[in-house]
Amino acid sequence: MKIITRPAELNGEPQIESIAPKGDVLLFDIETTGLKKGTTQAYLIGCAYYDGECWMIRQYLSESALDEREILEAFFDFARGFRVLMHFNGDGFDIPYLDFKQEFYGLGFSFTDFCSFDIYRRAKSLRKLLCLSKMGQTSIEQFLKIERDDKMTGGQLIPYYYEYERTGDPEAERLLLLHNFDDLQGMLKILDILKYLDIQEGNFHYEGMETVSGYAILNYRLEQEMPVTFEKQIEKPEIVICADGSLLQISLKLYEGIAKYPLEDVENYYYLPAEDTVVHKDVARFVDQKYRKKATKKNCFLKKEGRFLPQNQKLFDPAYYVDGDKKRSYFDITEISAGPEVWKEYALDIINS
């Protein structure tokens, strides 16, 4: 077994204090010869920790299959000094894999003694908001414009490990360590992705609305700055969500025209086909019977001309409907007098729909 320890290469301080005191946290990542626990080997366990002055990375590398128990024991002994185990999809793979191995060797290590923080599980809900095709670690690194020296996947490295085990090839060793090293320091860097949860969770306040060239622009102020500017476009209805620094903007195309307000007490109205409108029965009795008929839910509405915005939930009243859009209602921006909390709820409805 080899143990390699060196400082992480970071440009700034990882955003970890909101999760736990950094001295309590151990990030870890494993490399294996396959996914099946019973027929494969863990050949490399890496971890990142704060030593009181800087973030360090320690790697336990098997020089042969006979070293698997030794690297497990060494890692477990070191991990016992921490309270929080942090990982990327470790709840799905790394922890079940290592738990199987410790039980197989009878090492008496229990992951239930720790708090587990899975970066992937915490961040995966952001995939739709950030328009990411995948939510893997490298995809998040690319979104955050984080560069890595390693260009290989864990699966591609398996033959390099077998070559290293057979010959001790230093280039194979370098590639194995580099991949694991970049994964570990990448985990520290991608913690910034969790800031975007502020957008989904409503950690912002409403600042106002302006109308420009047929669009309504809603301005919100985020509680912290986003690391990378992003823009999400929605085609129907036409909406753009943009976060730049601490400014969150939602731009919506105004529907300018006639919308319909449905009347609930249909039995009290008559429909006038020639005018495509309804009148109350008290008025309808003055209209010749051949020009009126009993209203139905389909035609019992009032028309209004105005400037409207769509809403998925009926947050604003009165709620109107636009021909051709059966999924949502609309509200007239000239009729609305709502407080900041309602406009915040409106933003969340758009963001999370």
N, C-alpha and C positions, 0 to 999 in steps of 0.2 A: 504494500500500500504506500502511496505517496500522499503527503499533505502539503498543499500549496496555499500560501496566504499572501495577499497583497492588497493595497488600497483600491477601492472602486474609483473609477474615473468619472467624476460628476462635475457638472458646471455650476450647479446650485444645490440648495438644500432640499432633499426629498420632502414632499408634503405628507409627512407621516404623523406629526404630533396630534392631528385631529382624530387619529385612530387610536393611538396609544403612545406613551412616552417611548422615544426611540430606543432607549436602553433596554426596554422590555421586549423588543421585536426581533425575531429571527426570520429572515426571508430564506426560503430554500427551494431548490429545484433538483430533480434527479434525471439521470440519463440511463436508459436501460437498453437491452438488446432486443426488446419487443414489448408488446402490450400484455401478453398473457403472463400473469404473475407466477404460475406454477412451472413454467418451462423456460423462463428468461432470467436474466441476471441484471441487477443494478450495478453498474460499473463505475458510476460517478455521482457523488452527492455534493452539491455546492450550497453554500449558505452565505448570506450577507448580514452583517451586524454592525452596530455602532460601538466602538471601543472606548468612547469617552472623548475622543478627539476627532475621529473621522470614521467614515463607513469603510469596512474591510470586507473582503471576500475570501472565504476559506473553502478549499475544494479537497475532497477525499476521493482519490483515484485508485481503482483496482489495477494492479499490474497483472493479475491473472484471476480466473474465476474463483480461485481459492480465497481471494481477498474479500469476497462479498460480505461475509460475516464481520470481518474486521472493520470495514468502512462503515457498516451499520452501527456497530458498537461505538466507534469513535464519534460518529455524528450524533447518536442518541445521548451519549455522555455530555457532549457540548450543548445540545439543545436543552437539556434539563436546567440550564442557567437562565432560561428565558420564559416569559409568560405568554407571549403571542407568537404563533406561527403564521407567517404570511406567505402566500404562494399565488400562482396563476393557474387556476383550474386544478389545484391540489386536492380539493374536496372530491373531484371526479376521478383523478388518476393517482397522483403522487402519494397521498395519504393512504388510500386503500392498498396500494402496491407495497408501501413500506410496512403497513400494519400486517399484511400477509407474511412478509419476510421476517418481521420480528417474532411473530408467533411461530413460524416454521423453525427458527433458531432458538426459541425459548428465551428471548432477551428481556422480557418483562417490561417493555416500554409501552406506555399508554398515551395515545394522542388525546384522549379525553381530559388529560391533565392540563391542557393548553386551550387558550382561546384561538380559534381558527379564523383567519381573515382571507377570503378568496377574492382576489382582485377581479378575476373574470366574472364571478357570480354577482359581484357588486356593480360591475360596469356593463354587463351584457345588455341591459335594457336600453342603453344609449345607441345601439346599432342603428335603429330606425331613425332616431333624431339626427345622428351624425352622418347618415347615408353611407354606412360602411357595409360592404358586401359580406365581410366576415368580421368576427370579433376576436380573432386570435391576437396573441401578443405582438407579432410582427405587423399586423394590420393597424393596431393602435399606435405602435411606434411610428409607422409611416404617416398616420394622420397627424401626430404631434411633431412630425419632422425630426424625429430622433434617428440618428445614423448609427449603424453597427458595423463592425469590421467583419463579423461572421456572416457568411452568405449561405450556410447549409442548414438543412433540417435535421432533427434528431434521427429520423429514419435513414437519411443519407449517410450519417456518421457511423452506423452500426458496422459496416465493413471496415472502417478505419479503426474501430476498437479491436476487432479481431486481428487486424494486421499489427496493431500496437501490442496486443497480448502475445502474439507469436514472435515478434521481432524486436519490440521495444522502440520502434521507429519514432524518432523525435518529432518529425513533421506530423505524424498521425497524432501524437500526444498533444502537440500545439493546437491542432484543429479541434480536438475533443475538449480541451480546457477552454479554448476561445469561445466555442458555442455556449457552453455552460456559463462562462463569465459574462458574456453579453446578455444572456437571458436574465441573470441575476441583477446586473446593474440596470438592465432595461426595465425590470420590475420596479426598481427605485424611481426611475424616470417617468414611467407611465402612470404613476400615482396621480399625476396632473389630470388624467382623464376623468377622475372622480369629481373634479370641479364642475363638469358639465351636468352633473346630477342636480346642481342648484337650479338649472333651467327646468328640469322635469319636476322638481320638488317645490318650486315656487319661492325660492330664496331671492326674491327681487321685489321691487315696488314700482307702481305705475307713476309715470311722470307726465303723461299727456298724449294728445292725439293731434295730428296735423293732416290736412288733405292736400295732395299734390297730384295734378294731372290725372284725375280719376281714381286715385288710390288713397286709402286711409292708412297712415303710418302711426302705429302705436309704439310709444317709447317707454321702456322699462329700465330700471337701474339694478344691475346684479350686485350682490353683496361682495363678490370678489371678481377679479379679472379672469377672463378665460385665456388659457395659454396660446390658443391658435384661433384666428378668426374662421368662422364657418358660416355657410349659407345653405339653407334647405329650401327647395322650391316645390310647391304643391300645385298641380295643374288644375284640379277641379275641387272646390273653387280656387281661383288664382290667389295663392298666398306665398309669401317669402318670409322665412324666419332667419334672422341673422344675428349673430353675437360677435361683437368686436370689442375687446377689452371688457369693460364692465357695462357696456351698452347692449341691451337686447332690444331689437326692433322686429315688429311683426307688420308687414305690409300686406294689405288686402285690397283687391280690386273692388271698387264700389259698383254695386248694381244700381244704375240710374234709370228709372222707368216706373212702371206700374206694378205694384205687388198687391196680393189679395189677403184680406183679413177674414178668416172663417168665423161664421156666427154659429154659436152652439145650439140655440133654441130654434132649430130649423122649422118646427111646426108653426112658428109665429110669422113666417115669411112667405112671400110669393116671389117667383122668378119672372122677370120680364125679358123674354128671349130677344126681342128687337133691340133692347138697350143693353143686354148682357149685364143686368144688375138685379138686385133684389130690393123689395120694399116691405115694410112691416104690414101685417094683415089689416091694421087700422087704416092704412093708406091704400092698400090694394083694393079695398071694397069700392074705391072710386074709379078703378080701372076696369075697362070692359073685359069680361071673362075670356074672350078669345085672344087677348093680349097678355094674359097672365096664366101661370100654372103653379101648383104647389112647389115650393122649393125643396131641393134635396141636399144632402151633404156635399154633393159634387158641385153644386152651383150656388150654395148659400154663402156668399162672401161679399165683403165690401172692398172696393178698389181704392188704392191710394198711390199717388205719384210722389216719389221722393228719392232719397239716396240711401241705399240699404247695404248692410253688411250681413254675412251669413253667420249662423250660430248652430252648433251641433246640439247643444242643450238649450232649452228655453230660459236663458239667463235674463234676457231683456223682454219686457212687455211694452206694447203689444207685439206679438209675433206674427209676421206676415209670411206668405209663401209666394214663390216665383215659379211661373210655368217652366217645366222642364227640370226642376230640381225637387225631387221627392224625398231626399235624404235629410234636408235641414230646413230650418226656418230662417227668417231674416228680420232685422230690426232697422228702423229708420234712425239714422244718427242724429237727425234734428229733433227727435222726440225724447232722446235719452238724457236723463240726468242721474248718473250713477256714480257711486263713490269708488275710490281706488281699489277696494277689495273686490268689487264686482268685476272691474276691468282686469284685475289679476286672475280671477277665476276664469274669465273669458280667455285670457292668454293660455292658461293651463289646459283648457278644453281644446284649444287649437294644437298646442304642443304635443299633448298626449293622446290625441285622437288617431 
